[in-house]
Amino acid sequence: MPELTLESLERRLAEVERQLNERYPNVIPASRDWRSVVGISEETEFSRQMQAELVAMRDADRRAAEEDQYE
């Protein structure tokens, strides 16, 4: 495997982007960096319930992994 350098990664990424642009020519690229829009959604009852369910699932997965680790 060739050595990984920033230059080789840049070339690989450019090739992947080129292939995606050829495959999906009608996709409009993002106009803003994703970090500039994180957290701008309005908090609603639905979003609070969704977050609570995600936390519960993560905790259940963590407990299951911990139990499996000690067996």
N, C-alpha and C positions, 0 to 999 in steps of 0.2 A: 504494500500500500504506500502510495507516495506520502511524503511528509506534509503534514497539515500546517499551512502558514496562512496568515491573513490574506495574502495575495491569492493563494490557491482557493481558499474559501470564497473570496470575492468573485473569482472566475466561475466557480461552481454555482454560486447564487445567481450570477448574471445569466448563466445558461438555463437554469431552472426558470427564471423570470421570462427569458426569451421563449422557452417552450410553452409556458402558460399563456403568454400573450398571443402566440400562434394558435393555441388550442381554444382559447376563450377571448376572441378579439373584441367582443362587445362589453366586457367587464370594465366598469369605470373605476379607476383607482381611487383610493381614499384621498380626500382633499385635506384631511387633518390627521395628525399623529394620534393614534389611539389613546395615548396617555393624556391628551388634552380633553378628552370627553369622558374619562372614567369618573364615575360617581355623580354624573349630572342627572341621572334619572330620579324621578320623584319617588319618595318613599310612600308606599300605599299599604293597605292591609294585606293585599295579595303579596307584595314584595317581602313584607315582614314574615308572612307564613312560609313563603318559599325559602327565605334565609333560615328560618327555624328548622324546616325539613332538611335542608342541606347540612346544617350543623348536626342534626340527629343522625343522619346517614353517615357522616364522617366519623362521629363518635362511635357508632355501631361497628363500622369497618375497623376502627382503631382497636376497639375491645376484642373483636374477633381475631385480629392479627396478633394481639398480645396473648390471647388465650392459646392460639396455635403455636406461638413461639415457645411457650413454657411446657408444651406437651412432649 
